[in-house]
Amino acid sequence: MLAFTNAKEKTSPTIIGAGCKLTGDMKTDHSVQIHGQVIGNITAETVVIGRGGRVAGKVCAKTLFLHGMLDGPAIVNTANVFSNAQMTGTLSYHTLNITGNTGLECKLAKRKDKKNE
């Protein structure tokens, strides 16, 4: 079943499916779900890196849900890191939620700037 944005909806997620590889930068005002592989920078309202998802690049978002692998820095307001997550680089955050054993090998940096920036 396919889902399309209708006239009443003003947003739709960008989804990189399992088995898909994207090379290049992504920028959206909405959400991005990565279940495949992205080599490039991602700027979005919400970024979800699924269990099989891999991102090699910088992530800038208000909210990050990390289930998969992120190789690069992330600048977020809220980071949600789950049990199978792996990350290298620097994670800059206002709020950090970690669930279970993760494979974080990154530097954690609490942001001191305002949350709305």
N, CA, C and O atoms as a MOPAC input file, in Angstrom:
PM7 MOZYME 1SCF
protein

 N      0.83700 1    -1.17600 1     0.00000 1
 C      0.00000 1     0.00000 1     0.00000 1
 C      0.87900 1     1.23600 1     0.00000 1
 O      1.81800 1     1.33000 1     0.79200 1
 N      0.59400 1     2.16500 1    -0.85900 1
 C      1.36200 1     3.39800 1    -0.96000 1
 C      0.63100 1     4.52200 1    -0.24800 1
 O     -0.59900 1     4.57300 1    -0.24600 1
 N      1.38500 1     5.41000 1     0.34900 1
 C      0.80200 1     6.56800 1     1.01900 1
 C      1.23500 1     7.82100 1     0.28100 1
 O      2.41800 1     8.01400 1     0.00200 1
 N      0.28100 1     8.66100 1    -0.03000 1
 C      0.57000 1     9.90500 1    -0.72100 1
 C      0.09200 1    11.06900 1     0.12100 1
 O     -0.81200 1    10.92000 1     0.94400 1
 N      0.69100 1    12.21700 1    -0.08100 1
 C      0.25200 1    13.41400 1     0.60700 1
 C     -1.00200 1    13.92000 1    -0.08500 1
 O     -1.01900 1    14.06300 1    -1.30700 1
 N     -2.05400 1    14.19200 1     0.68200 1
 C     -3.26100 1    14.73400 1     0.07200 1
 C     -3.31300 1    16.24300 1     0.29400 1
 O     -2.41700 1    16.81400 1     0.91500 1
 N     -4.35400 1    16.88000 1    -0.20900 1
 C     -4.45400 1    18.33700 1    -0.14500 1
 C     -4.50000 1    18.85900 1     1.27900 1
 O     -4.05600 1    19.97800 1     1.53500 1
 N     -5.03100 1    18.07000 1     2.22200 1
 C     -5.12500 1    18.50400 1     3.60600 1
 C     -3.79500 1    18.38100 1     4.33700 1
 O     -3.53700 1    19.11400 1     5.29200 1
 N     -2.96700 1    17.47200 1     3.89800 1
 C     -1.65500 1    17.28500 1     4.51900 1
 C     -0.66400 1    18.24000 1     3.87400 1
 O     -0.63400 1    18.39200 1     2.65300 1
 N      0.13100 1    18.86800 1     4.69400 1
 C      1.13800 1    19.78500 1     4.17200 1
 C      2.53900 1    19.21600 1     4.32900 1
 O      3.51300 1    19.82500 1     3.88600 1
 N      2.64600 1    18.04400 1     4.96200 1
 C      3.95000 1    17.42700 1     5.14700 1
 C      3.87500 1    15.94000 1     4.82400 1
 O      2.82100 1    15.31600 1     4.94900 1
 N      4.96900 1    15.40200 1     4.42300 1
 C      5.09500 1    13.96400 1     4.25200 1
 C      6.54900 1    13.61700 1     4.53700 1
 O      7.44600 1    14.40300 1     4.23500 1
 N      6.78900 1    12.44100 1     5.11900 1
 C      8.16900 1    12.08500 1     5.43500 1
 C      8.94800 1    11.71100 1     4.18100 1
 O      8.38600 1    11.22900 1     3.19700 1
 N     10.24500 1    11.94300 1     4.24300 1
 C     11.14800 1    11.44000 1     3.21900 1
 C     11.67800 1    10.12300 1     3.74700 1
 O     12.22000 1    10.06600 1     4.85100 1
 N     11.52500 1     9.05100 1     2.96100 1
 C     11.91700 1     7.72300 1     3.41400 1
 C     12.94500 1     7.13900 1     2.45800 1
 O     12.71700 1     7.04700 1     1.25200 1
 N     14.08300 1     6.74500 1     3.02200 1
 C     15.09500 1     6.00900 1     2.26800 1
 C     14.95900 1     4.56100 1     2.73000 1
 O     15.35800 1     4.21800 1     3.84300 1
 N     14.40500 1     3.73000 1     1.88700 1
 C     14.07800 1     2.35900 1     2.25300 1
 C     15.28300 1     1.44800 1     2.36300 1
 O     16.37500 1     1.76900 1     1.89400 1
 N     15.06300 1     0.30500 1     2.99100 1
 C     16.10000 1    -0.71900 1     3.12100 1
 C     16.56000 1    -1.12900 1     1.72900 1
 O     15.74400 1    -1.30600 1     0.82400 1
 N     17.85300 1    -1.27800 1     1.56300 1
 C     18.41900 1    -1.64600 1     0.27400 1
 C     18.70200 1    -0.46400 1    -0.63200 1
 O     19.31800 1    -0.63100 1    -1.68500 1
 N     18.26500 1     0.73100 1    -0.24600 1
 C     18.48500 1     1.93800 1    -1.04100 1
 C     19.73300 1     2.65300 1    -0.54500 1
 O     19.97900 1     2.72700 1     0.65800 1
 N     20.52500 1     3.18100 1    -1.48600 1
 C     21.71500 1     3.95000 1    -1.13300 1
 C     21.61300 1     5.31400 1    -1.80700 1
 O     21.42500 1     5.41200 1    -3.01900 1
 N     21.74100 1     6.37100 1    -0.99300 1
 C     21.67200 1     7.73900 1    -1.49400 1
 C     22.98100 1     8.43800 1    -1.19200 1
 O     23.45300 1     8.42400 1    -0.05500 1
 N     23.57000 1     9.05100 1    -2.21300 1
 C     24.78000 1     9.83900 1    -2.02500 1
 C     24.43100 1    11.28800 1    -2.33500 1
 O     24.03000 1    11.61900 1    -3.45100 1
 N     24.58900 1    12.14000 1    -1.33900 1
 C     24.26300 1    13.55200 1    -1.50100 1
 C     23.61100 1    14.08700 1    -0.24900 1
 O     23.24300 1    13.32300 1     0.64300 1
 N     23.46500 1    15.40100 1    -0.17900 1
 C     22.88800 1    16.04600 1     0.99000 1
 C     21.36800 1    16.10800 1     0.88000 1
 O     20.81800 1    16.20200 1    -0.21800 1
 N     20.68900 1    16.05200 1     2.04400 1
 C     19.23100 1    16.15000 1     2.10300 1
 C     18.86600 1    17.30700 1     3.02600 1
 O     19.46700 1    17.47900 1     4.08600 1
 N     17.86300 1    18.10900 1     2.61100 1
 C     17.38700 1    19.20900 1     3.45300 1
 C     15.87800 1    19.29700 1     3.29100 1
 O     15.36500 1    19.39800 1     2.17700 1
 N     15.16000 1    19.25700 1     4.44200 1
 C     13.70600 1    19.35200 1     4.43000 1
 C     13.23300 1    19.97500 1     5.73400 1
 O     13.93300 1    19.93700 1     6.74600 1
 N     12.03400 1    20.54900 1     5.69500 1
 C     11.42800 1    21.10000 1     6.90500 1
 C     10.64700 1    20.03100 1     7.66100 1
 O     10.07600 1    20.31500 1     8.71400 1
 N     10.61600 1    18.82500 1     7.14700 1
 C      9.79700 1    17.75500 1     7.69900 1
 C     10.67900 1    16.64600 1     8.25300 1
 O     11.81500 1    16.90000 1     8.65200 1
 N     10.17300 1    15.42800 1     8.28100 1
 C     10.92400 1    14.31400 1     8.84600 1
 C     11.58600 1    13.46900 1     7.76200 1
 O     11.13500 1    13.41500 1     6.61700 1
 N     12.66800 1    12.81600 1     8.16400 1
 C     13.41000 1    11.91200 1     7.28800 1
 C     13.56800 1    10.58700 1     8.02400 1
 O     13.95400 1    10.55700 1     9.19200 1
 N     13.26800 1     9.50100 1     7.33300 1
 C     13.46400 1     8.16500 1     7.88200 1
 C     14.48800 1     7.44300 1     7.01100 1
 O     14.33300 1     7.34900 1     5.79400 1
 N     15.53300 1     6.93600 1     7.65500 1
 C     16.59700 1     6.24000 1     6.93500 1
 C     16.58300 1     4.77300 1     7.35100 1
 O     16.84300 1     4.44400 1     8.50800 1
 N     16.27700 1     3.90000 1     6.39800 1
 C     16.31800 1     2.45700 1     6.63900 1
 C     17.36200 1     1.81100 1     5.74200 1
 O     17.68200 1     0.63200 1     5.89300 1
 N     17.88400 1     2.58800 1     4.81700 1
 C     18.94900 1     2.16100 1     3.92700 1
 C     20.23800 1     2.88900 1     4.29900 1
 O     20.59500 1     2.97500 1     5.47400 1
 N     20.93800 1     3.41600 1     3.28300 1
 C     22.22100 1     4.07000 1     3.52500 1
 C     22.24100 1     5.45700 1     2.88900 1
 O     21.82800 1     5.63200 1     1.74200 1
 N     22.73000 1     6.44300 1     3.65200 1
 C     22.90900 1     7.80000 1     3.14300 1
 C     24.35200 1     8.20500 1     3.37400 1
 O     24.87500 1     8.09600 1     4.48300 1
 N     24.98700 1     8.67600 1     2.30700 1
 C     26.32800 1     9.24000 1     2.40300 1
 C     26.17000 1    10.71800 1     2.07100 1
 O     26.09100 1    11.09300 1     0.90100 1
 N     26.12500 1    11.55000 1     3.09900 1
 C     25.90600 1    12.97500 1     2.92200 1
 C     25.28200 1    13.55700 1     4.17700 1
 O     25.00200 1    12.83600 1     5.13400 1
 N     25.07000 1    14.84600 1     4.16500 1
 C     24.54300 1    15.56600 1     5.31700 1
 C     23.01800 1    15.60900 1     5.27000 1
 O     22.42700 1    15.68300 1     4.19200 1
 N     22.37800 1    15.56100 1     6.45000 1
 C     20.92600 1    15.60000 1     6.53700 1
 C     20.51600 1    16.73900 1     7.46200 1
 O     20.98400 1    16.82800 1     8.59700 1
 N     19.63400 1    17.61200 1     6.96700 1
 C     19.04700 1    18.67500 1     7.76900 1
 C     17.53800 1    18.49700 1     7.68700 1
 O     16.96000 1    18.52300 1     6.59900 1
 N     16.89100 1    18.31400 1     8.86000 1
 C     15.45200 1    18.06500 1     8.87900 1
 C     14.88600 1    18.38800 1    10.25200 1
 O     15.63100 1    18.58100 1    11.21400 1
 N     13.56400 1    18.44500 1    10.33300 1
 C     12.88000 1    18.63400 1    11.61100 1
 C     13.15200 1    17.43200 1    12.52100 1
 O     13.57100 1    17.59200 1    13.66800 1
 N     12.90800 1    16.22900 1    11.99600 1
 C     13.11400 1    14.97800 1    12.72800 1
 C     13.86900 1    14.01700 1    11.83300 1
 O     13.54300 1    13.87600 1    10.65500 1
 N     14.88000 1    13.35200 1    12.38600 1
 C     15.62600 1    12.33300 1    11.65200 1
 C     15.50900 1    11.02200 1    12.42500 1
 O     15.82300 1    10.95400 1    13.61300 1
 N     15.05000 1     9.98600 1    11.72600 1
 C     14.96200 1     8.64600 1    12.28900 1
 C     15.92300 1     7.76700 1    11.50100 1
 O     15.77600 1     7.60600 1    10.29000 1
 N     16.90300 1     7.20400 1    12.18800 1
 C     17.80800 1     6.24600 1    11.55400 1
 C     17.41600 1     4.88800 1    12.10400 1
 O     17.69400 1     4.57000 1    13.26000 1
 N     16.76400 1     4.08400 1    11.26000 1
 C     16.24200 1     2.78600 1    11.66600 1
 C     17.34100 1     1.77300 1    11.95100 1
 O     18.52200 1     2.04100 1    11.72800 1
 N     16.93900 1     0.60000 1    12.44700 1
 C     17.90700 1    -0.44300 1    12.83700 1
 C     18.86500 1    -0.81800 1    11.72300 1
 O     20.04800 1    -1.03800 1    11.98700 1
 N     18.40200 1    -0.89800 1    10.50700 1
 C     19.27900 1    -1.22500 1     9.38800 1
 C     19.84300 1    -0.00300 1     8.69800 1
 O     20.58100 1    -0.12800 1     7.72100 1
 N     19.50500 1     1.18300 1     9.19300 1
 C     19.92100 1     2.43000 1     8.56000 1
 C     21.34700 1     2.82100 1     8.90600 1
 O     21.83500 1     2.56800 1    10.00700 1
 N     22.00400 1     3.44800 1     7.92900 1
 C     23.37600 1     3.92000 1     8.10900 1
 C     23.49800 1     5.29800 1     7.48000 1
 O     23.07400 1     5.51800 1     6.34500 1
 N     24.08400 1     6.22100 1     8.23400 1
 C     24.33200 1     7.57100 1     7.71800 1
 C     25.79800 1     7.89400 1     7.94600 1
 O     26.31000 1     7.76200 1     9.05700 1
 N     26.47200 1     8.32100 1     6.87500 1
 C     27.84500 1     8.81700 1     6.96100 1
 C     27.78500 1    10.28300 1     6.56400 1
 O     27.77300 1    10.61300 1     5.37900 1
 N     27.74700 1    11.16200 1     7.56500 1
 C     27.63700 1    12.58800 1     7.31600 1
 C     27.10700 1    13.29600 1     8.54200 1
 O     26.89800 1    12.68000 1     9.58700 1
 N     26.89200 1    14.58200 1     8.41100 1
 C     26.42700 1    15.42200 1     9.52200 1
 C     24.89800 1    15.43400 1     9.55900 1
 O     24.24200 1    15.54400 1     8.52300 1
 N     24.34200 1    15.32100 1    10.77000 1
 C     22.89500 1    15.39600 1    10.96700 1
 C     22.58000 1    16.64400 1    11.79000 1
 O     23.15200 1    16.84900 1    12.86000 1
 N     21.66900 1    17.47600 1    11.28600 1
 C     21.16400 1    18.64400 1    12.00700 1
 C     19.65000 1    18.49900 1    12.06900 1
 O     18.98100 1    18.44800 1    11.03700 1
 N     19.10600 1    18.43300 1    13.30100 1
 C     17.66000 1    18.22600 1    13.45000 1
 C     17.21000 1    18.68600 1    14.82100 1
 O     18.01500 1    18.80900 1    15.74500 1
 N     15.91700 1    18.93700 1    14.94400 1
 C     15.36900 1    19.20300 1    16.26600 1
 C     15.35300 1    17.91200 1    17.07400 1
 O     15.68600 1    17.91300 1    18.25900 1
 N     14.95700 1    16.78900 1    16.42300 1
 C     14.85900 1    15.51900 1    17.12400 1
 C     15.53800 1    14.42500 1    16.32000 1
 O     15.33800 1    14.31600 1    15.11000 1
 N     16.34000 1    13.61800 1    16.99500 1
 C     17.00700 1    12.46500 1    16.39000 1
 C     16.56100 1    11.20500 1    17.11700 1
 O     16.59800 1    11.14100 1    18.34500 1
 N     16.13600 1    10.19800 1    16.34800 1
 C     15.86500 1     8.86400 1    16.85900 1
 C     16.89900 1     7.95100 1    16.22300 1
 O     16.83400 1     7.68200 1    15.02300 1
 N     17.85300 1     7.47300 1    17.01200 1
 C     18.95500 1     6.67400 1    16.49000 1
 C     18.81100 1     5.21700 1    16.93400 1
 O     19.00400 1     4.87700 1    18.10100 1
 N     18.46700 1     4.37500 1    15.96600 1
 C     18.39300 1     2.92700 1    16.17600 1
 C     19.54300 1     2.24200 1    15.43500 1
 O     19.99000 1     1.16900 1    15.84000 1
 N     20.01600 1     2.85200 1    14.36600 1
 C     21.02700 1     2.27500 1    13.49300 1
 C     22.39200 1     2.88000 1    13.72100 1
 O     22.83200 1     3.03300 1    14.86000 1
 N     23.07900 1     3.23300 1    12.60800 1
 C     24.46300 1     3.69200 1    12.68900 1
 C     24.61200 1     5.09800 1    12.11300 1
 O     24.10700 1     5.39800 1    11.03100 1
 N     25.31100 1     5.94700 1    12.85400 1
 C     25.63000 1     7.30400 1    12.41300 1
 C     27.12400 1     7.50400 1    12.53500 1
 O     27.68800 1     7.41300 1    13.62500 1
 N     27.76100 1     7.77700 1    11.41100 1
 C     29.19400 1     8.04700 1    11.37300 1
 C     29.35900 1     9.50800 1    10.98900 1
 O     29.41800 1     9.85200 1     9.80900 1
 N     29.43300 1    10.35100 1    11.99300 1
 C     29.55900 1    11.77800 1    11.74800 1
 C     28.95200 1    12.55200 1    12.89000 1
 O     28.34800 1    11.96000 1    13.78500 1
 N     29.09700 1    13.85700 1    12.88200 1
 C     28.54800 1    14.66000 1    13.97200 1
 C     27.03800 1    14.82700 1    13.84500 1
 O     26.46900 1    14.68500 1    12.76300 1
 N     26.40300 1    15.13100 1    14.97600 1
 C     24.97200 1    15.44300 1    14.99100 1
 C     24.75400 1    16.63100 1    15.92000 1
 O     25.28500 1    16.67500 1    17.02900 1
 N     23.96300 1    17.59200 1    15.44700 1
 C     23.58900 1    18.75300 1    16.24100 1
 C     22.07300 1    18.72200 1    16.34000 1
 O     21.37700 1    18.94600 1    15.35000 1
 N     21.55300 1    18.44000 1    17.54800 1
 C     20.11700 1    18.24300 1    17.73100 1
 C     19.65200 1    18.90600 1    19.02400 1
 O     20.45500 1    19.21600 1    19.90500 1
 N     18.34900 1    19.11500 1    19.12000 1
 C     17.77300 1    19.55600 1    20.39300 1
 C     17.58600 1    18.34700 1    21.29800 1
 O     18.01600 1    18.36000 1    22.45200 1
 N     16.93800 1    17.29100 1    20.77500 1
 C     16.68400 1    16.08100 1    21.55300 1
 C     17.22300 1    14.87800 1    20.81500 1
 O     16.88800 1    14.65000 1    19.65300 1
 N     18.06300 1    14.10200 1    21.49300 1
 C     18.61100 1    12.86400 1    20.92500 1
 C     18.03000 1    11.68900 1    21.68600 1
 O     18.11500 1    11.63000 1    22.91300 1
 N     17.43800 1    10.75000 1    20.95400 1
 C     16.91300 1     9.51700 1    21.51700 1
 C     17.75300 1     8.38100 1    20.94600 1
 O     17.68100 1     8.09500 1    19.75100 1
 N     18.53600 1     7.74300 1    21.78000 1
 C     19.47900 1     6.71900 1    21.33900 1
 C     19.01100 1     5.37900 1    21.90000 1
 O     18.83700 1     5.23700 1    23.11100 1
 N     18.80800 1     4.40000 1    21.02200 1
 C     18.22700 1     3.12100 1    21.41000 1
 C     19.27300 1     2.01200 1    21.44800 1
 O     20.42400 1     2.22600 1    21.06900 1
 N     18.87300 1     0.83100 1    21.90300 1
 C     19.78900 1    -0.23500 1    22.29900 1
 C     20.77000 1    -0.70300 1    21.22400 1
 O     21.90000 1    -1.04500 1    21.57000 1
 N     20.40700 1    -0.73700 1    19.96000 1
 C     21.32800 1    -1.22000 1    18.92400 1
 C     22.07600 1    -0.10000 1    18.21900 1
 O     22.79900 1    -0.35100 1    17.25500 1
 N     21.91500 1     1.11700 1    18.68400 1
 C     22.51100 1     2.27700 1    18.01100 1
 C     24.03200 1     2.27100 1    18.10200 1
 O     24.62200 1     1.82300 1    19.08500 1
 N     24.64500 1     2.78600 1    17.03700 1
 C     26.09100 1     2.97400 1    16.99800 1
 C     26.35600 1     4.36300 1    16.44400 1
 O     25.69500 1     4.81100 1    15.50800 1
 N     27.33600 1     5.03900 1    17.03900 1
 C     27.67400 1     6.37800 1    16.56500 1
 C     29.11600 1     6.70500 1    16.84300 1
 O     29.65400 1     6.38400 1    17.90300 1
 N     29.74200 1     7.35400 1    15.86600 1
 C     31.05500 1     7.96200 1    16.04800 1
 C     30.89400 1     9.44300 1    15.71100 1
 O     29.94800 1     9.81600 1    15.01700 1
 N     31.78300 1    10.26900 1    16.18100 1
 C     31.66700 1    11.70700 1    15.95100 1
 C     31.27400 1    12.41200 1    17.23300 1
 O     31.48000 1    11.88300 1    18.32600 1
 N     30.71000 1    13.60100 1    17.10600 1
 C     30.28100 1    14.38000 1    18.26000 1
 C     28.77100 1    14.53100 1    18.23000 1
 O     28.20500 1    14.93300 1    17.21400 1
 N     28.11800 1    14.21200 1    19.33900 1
 C     26.67900 1    14.38800 1    19.47800 1
 C     26.43700 1    15.61500 1    20.35200 1
 O     26.66000 1    15.57500 1    21.56200 1
 N     25.97700 1    16.71600 1    19.72900 1
 C     25.66400 1    17.95800 1    20.44000 1
 C     24.16100 1    18.00200 1    20.65000 1
 O     23.40200 1    17.88500 1    19.68800 1
 N     23.71100 1    18.17000 1    21.90300 1
 C     22.30200 1    18.01700 1    22.24100 1
 C     21.90400 1    18.96900 1    23.37000 1
 O     22.75700 1    19.47500 1    24.09800 1
 N     20.59400 1    19.20400 1    23.50400 1
 C     20.02600 1    19.85800 1    24.68100 1
 C     19.51100 1    18.79000 1    25.64200 1
 O     19.75000 1    18.86400 1    26.84700 1
 N     18.79400 1    17.78500 1    25.09500 1
 C     18.24300 1    16.68700 1    25.88500 1
 C     18.71700 1    15.37800 1    25.28700 1
 O     18.66300 1    15.18400 1    24.07200 1
 N     19.18700 1    14.46900 1    26.15400 1
 C     19.70800 1    13.17500 1    25.70600 1
 C     18.97800 1    12.06400 1    26.43600 1
 O     18.93500 1    12.03700 1    27.66600 1
 N     18.39800 1    11.13900 1    25.66100 1
 C     17.72500 1     9.96000 1    26.20600 1
 C     18.41100 1     8.71800 1    25.64600 1
 O     18.45200 1     8.52600 1    24.43100 1
 N     18.94700 1     7.87700 1    26.52300 1
 C     19.63000 1     6.65600 1    26.08900 1
 C     18.88700 1     5.46900 1    26.68300 1
 O     18.63300 1     5.41900 1    27.88700 1
 N     18.53800 1     4.50100 1    25.81000 1
 C     17.83100 1     3.30500 1    26.22600 1
 C     18.69600 1     2.08500 1    25.94500 1
 O     19.06100 1     1.84800 1    24.79400 1
 N     19.02900 1     1.31200 1    26.95900 1
 C     19.76400 1     0.05900 1    26.76500 1
 C     21.23700 1     0.26200 1    26.46400 1
 O     21.76900 1     1.36800 1    26.56200 1
 N     21.87900 1    -0.83500 1    26.09700 1
 C     23.30600 1    -0.81700 1    25.75600 1
 C     23.47700 1    -0.34200 1    24.32600 1
 O     22.92000 1    -0.93700 1    23.40400 1
 N     24.22600 1     0.70200 1    24.13700 1
 C     24.44400 1     1.23900 1    22.79600 1
 C     25.92100 1     1.15100 1    22.44600 1
 O     26.77000 1     0.97400 1    23.32000 1
 N     26.21200 1     1.27400 1    21.17500 1
 C     27.58700 1     1.24400 1    20.70600 1
 C     28.10300 1     2.64700 1    20.44600 1
 O     28.69900 1     2.91400 1    19.40300 1
 N     27.87300 1     3.53800 1    21.39400 1
 C     28.32300 1     4.91200 1    21.20800 1
 C     29.82500 1     5.00500 1    21.45700 1
 O     30.31900 1     4.63500 1    22.52300 1
 N     30.52500 1     5.49800 1    20.47100 1
 C     31.95300 1     5.79300 1    20.59500 1
 C     32.15400 1     7.24400 1    20.21300 1
 O     33.12000 1     7.60200 1    19.54000 1
 N     31.22500 1     8.06900 1    20.65500 1
 C     31.24000 1     9.46100 1    20.24400 1
 C     31.47800 1    10.36500 1    21.44800 1
 O     31.39300 1     9.94600 1    22.60300 1
 N     31.77400 1    11.60400 1    21.13300 1
 C     31.90600 1    12.63000 1    22.16200 1
 C     30.52200 1    13.22800 1    22.37700 1
 O     29.83700 1    13.57100 1    21.41400 1
 N     30.10700 1    13.35400 1    23.63400 1
 C     28.83500 1    13.97500 1    23.96400 1
 C     29.08100 1    15.42400 1    24.37500 1
 O     29.94000 1    15.70300 1    25.21100 1
 N     28.31900 1    16.34200 1    23.78200 1
 C     28.49800 1    17.76000 1    24.06400 1
 C     27.14400 1    18.39800 1    24.34200 1
 O     26.33300 1    18.56100 1    23.43000 1
 N     26.89800 1    18.75700 1    25.58900 1
 C     25.65300 1    19.43600 1    25.97200 1
 C     25.66900 1    20.83300 1    25.37500 1
 O     26.59300 1    21.60800 1    25.62400 1
 N     24.63700 1    21.16100 1    24.57900 1
 C     24.56000 1    22.47600 1    23.94500 1
 C     24.18700 1    23.53200 1    24.95600 1
 O     23.35400 1    23.29700 1    25.83200 1
 N     24.80300 1    24.70200 1    24.83900 1
 C     24.52200 1    25.80900 1    25.73900 1
 C     23.70900 1    26.90000 1    25.04900 1
 O     23.27400 1    27.85000 1    25.70000 1
 N     23.49900 1    26.77400 1    23.73900 1
 C     22.70200 1    27.77400 1    23.02600 1
 C     21.22300 1    27.53700 1    23.29300 1
 O     20.86200 1    26.54600 1    23.92700 1
 N     20.37000 1    28.42600 1    22.82300 1
 C     18.93700 1    28.31200 1    23.03900 1
 C     18.35400 1    27.16200 1    22.22700 1
 O     18.82800 1    26.87700 1    21.12700 1
 N     17.32400 1    26.49500 1    22.76500 1
 C     16.71800 1    25.33600 1    22.11100 1
 C     16.09200 1    25.66100 1    20.76500 1
 O     16.06100 1    24.78800 1    19.89900 1
 N     15.60800 1    26.83300 1    20.55100 1
 C     14.91600 1    27.17300 1    19.30300 1
 C     15.86300 1    27.47600 1    18.14700 1
 O     15.41000 1    27.71400 1    17.02700 1
 N     17.13100 1    27.47000 1    18.39300 1
 C     18.08200 1    27.78600 1    17.31500 1
 C     18.47700 1    26.54600 1    16.56800 1
 O     19.27000 1    26.61800 1    15.62900 1

